[in-house]
Structures are given as structure tokens and as C-alpha cells.
């Protein structure tokens, strides 16, 4: 396997499947099966999942909710998704731990770096919920920070498109895909792969990012094995 320890970033919206809201059990099961294939190869897996299928903090102000309050609501939404994913993984025979950026002792552990690493070393899948526990930070930033903290070798950003394009491929049929990019080139082209905080964290810590289609069967295991799937973003192209 190419990677020994990975951080998988999933969007909350991806859990909706074909629905317009909430969690699609079929998509949840699909993700659990894809993750299990990688786990069975001995890869240590940590996961960060967003909450956009339930609530997005950045949209709170439009409804009259204070931004900080809205961000905390968004953190709780990520916990709901994390609990759903944890349940699906365990139903498929995997051992997991859910760690939270805010204290919710009844359902998850608080995030402690050394404990998270120990869980991974013991073969448990670690899911990070509730962001980093502070407002104004996205789950992309959480993924970058946690990946650095646990010494992951790569951030795998699962999306519904098969990589980074020159334009939105769902809107522009002439858009072309990048196989590789440098952080600097992605920044100069304003490609919006992650928010700038998340992107800068990865760049400064020489942590590569792979953007790929999580909904296509076998993509995750192929990536872990070293196949050229999606778009690879590194410090040096």
C-alpha cells in the first residue's frame, strides 16, 4: 500500500445521496464498504465529515442567527453525521472511535492527540467530529489540522467529481481536469480546492491533498494502493 495512515475528508452533502436533505442510508452503507476495503489492507484511517446536509454555519446569518452560534450548530451537525458513519462502519465489522472538538461526553471522546494516534495504532478508525471546537473554521481546516496532528501522509478529499478542473465540470463541459498541481499553481489559478486556512496548513506542512470521486466504487482502495486517481496537489509539481 502506498499510504500507511490517511485522513479521509467527506462532505456532509455527499451523505444526502439523491435526497435533498439528511442522510441516505444507501450512501452511508456504500461509504462504509469502501472504507472497509482499505482498512482490510492495514491502512490506518482517520475521517473528518462535514455537516452541510443538516446545517451550515456560514448560512446562519442569512436566517438571523448569530454567526458564532451558527458555527456551533454546524459543529453539532457534523457530530450527527459522524455518529451515523460510526454506526455504519461498526455494522460492517470495524472498530471505531469518535472524537469531538467540543465536549459531548455521552457520545464521544474529547480530542486528545496522543490518544487519537494510539487508537489508530491499535487498528481503530478514528472519526473527528465537531470541527476543531472553534467558530470561523471549516471542516476542511479541521481535516488539514487533524491530519498534521496525527501525522497522516495525505488528505484524501472525497467529492462528487473526479478531481480538480479548470472550471466547474458540472456547469462548463469544456472544463479540463488537472492530474497534478502544485499548491502555488492552485492558489494562482484560484481553484478553490479548500478554504485558504486549510490549504495553507497543508502547504506549509508539506502535506499532499488528493481530490477524487468518492462515489465511484473502488476509487478509495485504488488511491491507497498508489494508482493515479483524481488530482494530486503537492508542494512541488
Secondary structure, DSSP 8 states (H G I E B T S, - for coil): ---SEEEEEE-TGGGGTTSSSS--HHHHHHHHHHHHHHHTTT-EEEEEE--TTT--GGGGGGGT--HHHHHHHHHHHHHHHHHHHHHHHHHTT--EEEEESS--TTT-EE--HHHHHHHHHTT-EEEEESTTSSTT--HHHHHHHHHHHTT-SEEEEEESSSSEESS-TTT-TT--EESEEEHHHHHHTT--SS-HHHHHHHHHTT-EEEEEETTSTTHHHHHHTT---SEEEES--
